[in-house]
Amino acid sequence: MRPAGRVGPGFVAVLTLAYIGAFIAFVPLLSLIVPLQAQALAPGDKIGLLSLVSLWGALTASVANLAAGWASDRTRGRFGRRRPWILAGLAGVILAYGLIAAAPSPLALLAGVMTFQFAFNLMFAPLTAILADVVPDVQKARVAAFLGLGAPMGAAGGVLISLPPFGGPAARLTILGVLVVACVVPLVLSWREPPGSSPHRREAGPPAARALLSIDFGFAWASRFCLQIAASVVNAYMLFYLSDHARYAEQFPGSTVESGLARLIALSTLLVVVSGFVGGLASDRLGRRKLFIVVASVLLGFGLMIFAFWPQWPGPLVGYAFYGVGFGLYTTVDVALVAQILPSRRDTARDLGIMNLTNTLPAVLAPVLALTALGADRQDWPMLMGLSAGIAVVGGLAVLGVRRVR
């Protein structure tokens, strides 16, 4: 199950750039643009509309990621099995941006987001399989640390489009589209993927070993599922948390909530990058993954508890700092762990599609959790953040069930 031969810096660079493009494609869209569109189209129940759009978008993403992963595993042709799907998904993302920018009604916004989730996962499912296809185990966490730049750079894209020159959805989505194309196309053009194959991977061994890998895969799945529920709450609802609970505009007259969120994301971006690189290098050097994931879950959960009970400034700033360190450490090491325990060499993207349900299903559950925890008046933010913190810690502990990786 180990690819042979180390990958070089050129390949790591274009793969990292593509990951950055993927996260730029969806992080600013779902954390800033879609909430603002929901607020504009349904000012009386913005959280209700956002939750509905998030739920159906996540369901679409779940199906699309599994289908695209399965299809790319079985694609045969001169252009390889991953590249055609990445390119098709990229084209669909640009189309979906146009639909979202022009959405005149809640139903049109829902259709645009569902189109985006379908297209994005056509691109993302085969892209995430490349690490497991090509990178040897001894490099996985190190390369994953570079790929971990995707999340903070995606967040930085949100900071960029919150600047005054990009004041409307059309301008914001135009700049995002340009950035995404510029980041993803170099991989499509430069990577020479073997036609329809993954030449360096082999099966894990006898049936007993493969069964243990499947059990490990289940524990890793449960761990990421819980952590991503907490992350989905932050990604989808932080703008409204700052507005309705932290009362950012009242604490800082003359400043918008969007600019406040951009500042917090900027801090988190730096901390995610640093903690991701330090954690990835340390994890490879020590040959340990689980300890780092447990620590990350505790840090992330502590940040959420600060959100719950310290809304006055600088509480959100401190909370975002802990959240950023925990999230950066977690994402880097978890990607490496999952790439080591995939049960099958033939079905890498399919298995990663199943693992990706830990990203999409939490996005389905997060709106349900939010609507339930916030209550009828949509104001019980301590309950929502406290529950999310507890779920994150449970996720960190679940990884201790993995046996074949330390």
C-alpha distance (Angstrom), angle and dihedral (degrees) to the residues before:
residue distance angle dihedral
M1 . . .
R2 3.79 . .
P3 3.79 122.4 .
A4 3.78 112.2 -129.8
G5 3.76 120.7 -121.9
R6 3.78 131.4 24.4
V7 3.78 119.8 -89.9
G8 3.77 119.9 -120.3
P9 3.81 130.6 -123.0
G10 3.81 93.6 -104.0
F11 3.78 93.0 59.0
V12 3.81 91.7 43.9
A13 3.81 89.5 51.3
V14 3.82 96.8 53.1
L15 3.81 92.5 41.6
T16 3.81 90.4 50.2
L17 3.80 90.7 48.8
A18 3.81 90.2 51.8
Y19 3.80 90.8 50.9
I20 3.78 89.6 50.5
G21 3.79 89.0 52.0
A22 3.79 91.6 50.3
F23 3.79 92.8 52.9
I24 3.79 91.9 44.2
A25 3.80 85.9 54.6
F26 3.80 95.7 60.7
V27 3.82 113.5 14.4
P28 3.84 98.9 68.5
L29 3.78 90.4 37.2
L30 3.80 96.5 54.5
S31 3.80 98.9 33.0
L32 3.82 99.6 43.2
I33 3.80 118.0 4.6
V34 3.82 99.4 45.2
P35 3.85 93.6 45.5
L36 3.81 90.1 50.0
Q37 3.81 90.7 47.8
A38 3.81 89.5 49.4
Q39 3.80 89.6 50.8
A40 3.80 91.7 50.1
L41 3.81 95.5 45.6
A42 3.82 98.1 40.6
P43 3.82 109.4 20.8
G44 3.80 91.1 163.3
D45 3.81 94.3 58.9
K46 3.78 108.4 12.7
I47 3.82 93.0 152.7
G48 3.80 91.0 51.5
L49 3.81 92.9 51.7
L50 3.81 92.7 43.3
S51 3.80 90.4 50.4
L52 3.81 91.8 49.7
V53 3.80 92.8 48.2
S54 3.82 91.6 45.8
L55 3.79 92.9 49.2
W56 3.82 96.7 50.5
G57 3.79 91.7 40.0
A58 3.80 90.5 53.8
L59 3.80 92.4 48.2
T60 3.80 89.4 52.0
A61 3.81 90.5 48.3
S62 3.81 91.9 51.3
V63 3.79 93.8 54.8
A64 3.81 94.8 39.9
N65 3.81 94.7 49.8
L66 3.80 93.3 51.0
A67 3.80 92.3 45.9
A68 3.80 94.3 46.5
G69 3.80 92.2 46.9
W70 3.80 92.5 50.0
A71 3.81 91.6 46.1
S72 3.80 95.6 47.8
D73 3.82 91.4 49.7
R74 3.80 87.9 58.3
T75 3.79 100.1 38.2
R76 3.80 114.4 117.9
G77 3.77 123.8 -172.5
R78 3.76 147.0 104.9
F79 3.82 92.5 -80.3
G80 3.81 94.3 56.4
R81 3.78 129.1 -114.7
R82 3.81 101.4 -79.9
R83 3.79 105.6 38.7
P84 3.85 100.7 65.1
W85 3.80 91.8 53.7
I86 3.79 93.3 46.8
L87 3.80 90.5 53.2
A88 3.82 94.3 45.5
G89 3.80 91.5 49.6
L90 3.80 91.6 49.1
A91 3.81 91.0 55.7
G92 3.80 90.4 49.1
V93 3.80 92.5 51.0
I94 3.79 91.1 57.2
L95 3.81 90.6 49.6
A96 3.82 91.1 50.1
Y97 3.81 91.3 51.7
G98 3.79 88.8 60.0
L99 3.79 91.8 51.1
I100 3.82 93.0 49.9
A101 3.80 93.8 46.2
A102 3.80 91.8 52.4
A103 3.82 97.1 40.4
P104 3.85 107.1 138.2
S105 3.81 97.2 -178.0
P106 3.82 142.6 25.0
L107 3.81 90.2 -100.4
A108 3.80 91.5 52.5
L109 3.82 90.5 49.6
L110 3.80 89.4 51.4
A111 3.82 91.0 50.7
G112 3.80 91.7 48.1
V113 3.79 93.8 50.7
M114 3.81 92.5 46.9
T115 3.82 89.5 50.7
F116 3.77 90.0 49.9
Q117 3.81 93.4 49.8
F118 3.78 91.6 50.0
A119 3.81 93.8 49.2
F120 3.79 95.6 40.4
N121 3.79 92.4 54.5
L122 3.79 91.6 49.2
M123 3.79 84.1 62.2
F124 3.79 100.6 35.0
A125 3.82 101.3 48.2
P126 3.82 95.6 62.0
L127 3.80 91.7 37.5
T128 3.81 92.9 58.7
A129 3.81 91.0 49.6
I130 3.81 92.6 63.4
L131 3.83 94.2 77.2
A132 3.81 91.7 56.8
D133 3.82 92.5 40.2
V134 3.77 98.0 52.2
V135 3.83 115.2 13.6
P136 3.84 119.7 83.3
D137 3.82 119.6 -128.5
V138 3.81 93.2 -109.1
Q139 3.81 89.5 61.4
K140 3.78 100.6 35.6
A141 3.82 100.2 98.4
R142 3.79 92.0 41.1
V143 3.79 92.5 51.4
A144 3.81 89.6 41.1
A145 3.81 87.9 56.3
F146 3.79 88.8 59.7
L147 3.79 91.4 44.2
G148 3.79 86.4 50.3
L149 3.79 86.7 70.5
G150 3.80 85.3 78.4
A151 3.80 95.7 77.1
P152 3.83 97.7 48.3
M153 3.79 92.8 41.0
G154 3.79 88.7 50.4
A155 3.80 87.3 52.6
A156 3.80 89.1 48.0
G157 3.79 87.4 55.9
G158 3.79 86.1 60.3
V159 3.79 89.7 53.2
L160 3.81 90.4 50.2
I161 3.78 96.4 51.5
S162 3.81 91.8 47.2
L163 3.82 89.3 67.4
P164 3.83 116.8 109.2
P165 3.84 97.3 -105.1
F166 3.80 89.6 63.5
G167 3.78 99.1 55.8
G168 3.80 102.5 148.0
P169 3.81 138.3 46.1
A170 3.81 94.1 -105.9
A171 3.81 94.4 54.6
R172 3.80 92.3 42.4
L173 3.78 94.2 49.6
T174 3.80 92.1 45.2
I175 3.80 92.1 57.6
L176 3.80 90.5 44.9
G177 3.80 90.7 51.8
V178 3.80 92.4 51.7
L179 3.81 91.5 48.8
V180 3.79 93.9 48.0
V181 3.80 93.7 50.6
A182 3.81 91.8 46.2
C183 3.80 91.2 52.4
V184 3.81 101.4 43.0
V185 3.81 102.4 39.0
P186 3.87 96.1 67.2
L187 3.82 90.5 62.5
V188 3.80 92.1 47.4
L189 3.81 91.5 50.5
S190 3.82 100.9 40.0
W191 3.80 107.9 34.6
R192 3.79 112.7 92.8
E193 3.78 101.0 -152.8
P194 3.82 115.2 -171.5
P195 3.84 108.8 -109.8
G196 3.79 110.0 -89.5
S197 3.80 97.0 -27.5
S198 3.77 146.9 93.4
P199 3.80 99.5 -145.3
H200 3.79 103.1 -174.7
R201 3.79 102.6 50.8
R202 3.80 125.6 93.0
E203 3.78 133.8 -178.0
A204 3.79 118.4 -85.6
G205 3.81 95.0 -112.6
P206 3.81 134.2 -105.0
P207 3.81 122.4 11.4
A208 3.82 92.9 -97.1
A209 3.81 91.1 57.0
R210 3.80 91.6 47.6
A211 3.81 90.4 49.3
L212 3.79 90.5 53.3
L213 3.77 89.8 49.5
S214 3.79 88.9 53.2
I215 3.82 90.8 52.0
D216 3.80 89.9 48.7
F217 3.79 88.7 48.8
G218 3.80 88.9 55.1
F219 3.80 93.6 52.5
A220 3.81 91.2 46.3
W221 3.80 89.1 49.0
A222 3.81 92.2 52.1
S223 3.80 91.4 47.2
R224 3.78 95.0 51.9
F225 3.80 91.6 42.0
C226 3.81 91.6 60.3
L227 3.81 95.0 43.2
Q228 3.78 91.2 49.6
I229 3.80 93.0 52.5
A230 3.80 87.8 62.0
A231 3.81 92.0 44.4
S232 3.82 91.4 49.0
V233 3.80 90.9 54.9
V234 3.80 91.1 52.4
N235 3.80 94.3 44.5
A236 3.79 95.6 48.6
Y237 3.80 104.0 35.7
M238 3.81 109.1 28.0
L239 3.80 92.7 97.5
F240 3.81 90.6 56.7
Y241 3.82 91.8 41.1
L242 3.80 89.8 58.4
S243 3.78 91.3 45.2
D244 3.79 101.8 43.5
H245 3.82 106.1 25.0
A246 3.80 107.5 23.1
R247 3.84 90.4 37.7
Y248 3.78 89.8 -145.2
A249 3.80 95.4 175.1
E250 3.82 90.5 53.8
Q251 3.79 93.1 48.6
F252 3.80 91.6 47.8
P253 3.82 109.5 31.9
G254 3.79 112.8 -156.6
S255 3.80 93.4 25.0
T256 3.80 123.5 103.3
V257 3.78 125.3 -130.0
E258 3.82 89.1 -122.5
S259 3.80 90.8 58.5
G260 3.80 90.4 48.2
L261 3.79 91.4 52.5
A262 3.81 89.5 47.1
R263 3.81 90.5 55.4
L264 3.79 92.3 50.1
I265 3.79 90.9 47.7
A266 3.81 90.4 50.4
L267 3.81 90.3 55.9
S268 3.78 91.8 45.0
T269 3.81 90.7 49.1
L270 3.79 92.4 58.9
L271 3.80 92.9 46.2
V272 3.81 93.6 46.6
V273 3.81 90.7 53.2
V274 3.81 94.5 47.9
S275 3.80 96.6 43.3
G276 3.80 91.5 43.9
F277 3.80 94.1 54.0
V278 3.79 95.1 41.9
G279 3.79 92.1 46.1
G280 3.81 93.9 45.4
L281 3.80 94.0 50.5
A282 3.81 92.8 44.4
S283 3.81 91.7 46.9
D284 3.82 92.3 53.0
R285 3.80 92.6 44.2
L286 3.81 94.7 49.0
G287 3.79 94.4 36.5
R288 3.80 89.9 -131.0
R289 3.79 129.8 124.5
K290 3.82 109.3 159.9
L291 3.80 98.2 61.3
F292 3.78 91.4 54.7
I293 3.81 92.1 49.8
V294 3.82 92.4 51.1
V295 3.81 91.4 49.7
A296 3.80 90.4 47.2
S297 3.80 92.0 52.9
V298 3.81 91.8 52.1
L299 3.82 92.2 49.9
L300 3.79 92.0 47.0
G301 3.79 91.9 47.6
F302 3.80 91.7 49.1
G303 3.80 89.9 53.8
L304 3.81 89.9 53.1
M305 3.81 91.2 50.2
I306 3.79 88.6 54.7
F307 3.81 88.7 53.0
A308 3.81 88.0 51.7
F309 3.80 99.5 51.8
W310 3.82 108.2 18.8
P311 3.82 108.1 52.6
Q312 3.82 93.7 148.8
W313 3.79 114.5 95.7
P314 3.04 127.5 -64.0
G315 3.83 88.5 26.8
P316 3.82 95.5 84.9
L317 3.80 89.2 46.9
V318 3.81 92.5 53.2
G319 3.79 91.2 43.4
Y320 3.78 92.5 51.6
A321 3.82 89.8 49.8
F322 3.80 92.6 57.0
Y323 3.78 91.0 41.2
G324 3.82 91.6 51.3
V325 3.81 94.7 49.8
G326 3.80 91.6 47.3
F327 3.79 94.4 45.1
G328 3.81 94.1 48.2
L329 3.79 93.1 48.8
Y330 3.78 92.8 45.1
T331 3.80 98.8 48.0
T332 3.80 95.3 49.2
V333 3.79 97.6 47.8
D334 3.80 95.3 38.4
V335 3.81 92.3 54.7
A336 3.81 89.6 53.8
L337 3.81 92.9 46.7
V338 3.80 93.7 50.0
A339 3.81 92.6 47.7
Q340 3.82 88.8 56.1
I341 3.80 97.0 52.2
L342 3.81 103.3 44.9
P343 3.82 106.0 137.7
S344 3.82 99.2 -141.8
R345 3.79 137.3 37.4
R346 3.82 93.3 -157.6
D347 3.77 95.2 53.3
T348 3.79 103.8 41.4
A349 3.80 96.7 136.4
R350 3.81 92.3 41.2
D351 3.82 91.0 53.5
L352 3.78 90.5 45.4
G353 3.81 87.0 49.6
I354 3.79 88.1 56.9
M355 3.80 88.4 47.8
N356 3.79 89.3 48.2
L357 3.80 87.9 63.4
T358 3.80 82.8 77.3
N359 3.81 86.2 67.1
T360 3.79 98.9 40.9
L361 3.81 102.8 37.3
P362 3.82 91.7 52.7
A363 3.79 86.6 53.3
V364 3.81 86.0 56.2
L365 3.80 93.4 47.0
A366 3.81 96.4 41.7
P367 3.84 93.6 70.8
V368 3.82 90.2 47.7
L369 3.80 90.3 48.4
A370 3.80 91.0 46.8
L371 3.79 95.9 48.6
T372 3.82 91.2 47.1
A373 3.80 98.0 43.0
L374 3.80 96.8 42.0
G375 3.80 91.1 54.7
A376 3.77 130.5 -146.7
D377 3.80 92.9 -51.0
R378 3.84 92.1 48.8
Q379 3.82 91.2 -129.7
D380 3.84 109.3 105.3
W381 3.80 95.3 103.5
P382 3.85 95.1 152.9
M383 3.80 89.2 60.4
L384 3.81 92.8 49.3
M385 3.80 95.2 47.0
G386 3.81 93.6 41.8
L387 3.80 92.7 52.2
S388 3.80 90.2 47.0
A389 3.81 90.6 52.0
G390 3.81 92.0 52.5
I391 3.80 92.1 48.7
A392 3.83 90.5 51.0
V393 3.81 92.8 54.2
V394 3.81 91.6 47.8
G395 3.80 87.3 53.7
G396 3.77 92.0 53.4
L397 3.80 91.6 51.6
A398 3.83 92.2 48.4
V399 3.81 91.3 67.5
L400 3.81 89.3 66.9
G401 3.81 86.4 77.9
V402 3.83 90.8 69.9
R403 3.82 108.8 102.8
R404 3.81 109.7 178.3
V405 3.81 94.5 56.9
R406 3.81 122.4 54.6
